[in-house]
Amino acid sequence: MKSVVIVLIALLVASSQAIIYEDVLAAEFEAFKLKHEKSYEDIDEENLRMEIFKLNKETIDKHNARYARGLETYEMGINQFSDMLPEEFKQIMLSNMNTTNFDSSIDSIYLPHNIEITEEVDWRRKGAVSAMKNQGSCGSCWAFSVTGALESQHFIKTKKLISLSEQYLVDCSVPYNNHGCQGGWPAAALRCVKDNRGNDTESAYPYEARNEYCRYRRSGIGATVSGVERVPHSEKALAHAIAERGPVSVCVDASKFHHYRSGIFSYPSCGQHVNHCVLAVGYARDFWLIKNSWGSWGEQGNMRLARNHGNMRKVASFGVLPIV
């Protein structure tokens, strides 16, 4: 009889813990929906999204337990993508990028000077980097990478930081083999800016996160480009370019960025292709400073990506600079 009572008590405790966990999970999901302004078509989709949220939270919790023991270099966390399956995240937020088009819009190759560069660079501290932006569910990362680089180069030249239009690039660089919300190349976008003699400001051509017809107006120009420069495929060259010239448009394999919250991202296994473009705004001894275009994702819109670690996520493979 005594053993039966013990078993019943154990079952009751386990059941109570399960109920408490489900209640906590439901509360966290409600907080997640509120913070990220999530709404779903019906109760069936909401239940599905909650189950996905639960699975993602389990992944995050397991990873962070390893992080707490010093077995991982970065922390995961709940973010706006936590109700997406990994396959959905890749399909919606990342692009299939054809690297064969990379060099077709390049004017010159950046040649690093044979000088010692500083151990750390952060162009944000110099006022050369605009505030965080959000591409939404449009695959326009390449446009944000380009405007970021051009905004910084314009600031370095004029000491004026002007927010430039990504929508202009989404709409108007289609003739340059870019595909708006379905993907594009930074170098091709910069060629478009050069040929059209400027990039409109954000205020003149606001972001809409969808493909539209080109409505470029020369009266709205905020910055111009005189050339497109490629950074040689090496981490050393990328560091020199950032130190000597400024933030660089780079493209990476971001397929594992889904849950990143903070720390130095390191995930050695990498796909064959890049699928996301960002802005390299600085570096330290062990990491690159990366500005993303996913709003407050990560470290207030930024990421630290492992440096001198075998070209982590192909960060040094496709760097380009606008010449202003």
Secondary structure, DSSP 8 states (H G I E B T S, - for coil): -HHHHHHHHHHHHHHHHHHHHHHHHHHHHHHHHHHTT---SSHHHHHHHHHHHHHHHHHHHHHHHHHHTTS-SEEE---TTTTS-HHHHHHHH-----GGGGGGG--EE----SS---S-EETTTTT-S----B-TTS--HHHHHHHHHHHHHHHHHHS----B-HHHHHHH-GGGT--GGG---HHHHHHHHHHTT-EEBTTTS---SS-------GGGEEE--SEEEE--SSHHHHHHHHHHT--EEEEE--TT-TTEEEEEE------SS--EEEEEEEE-SSEEEEE-SBTTHHHHTEEEEESSSSSGGGTTSS-EEEE-
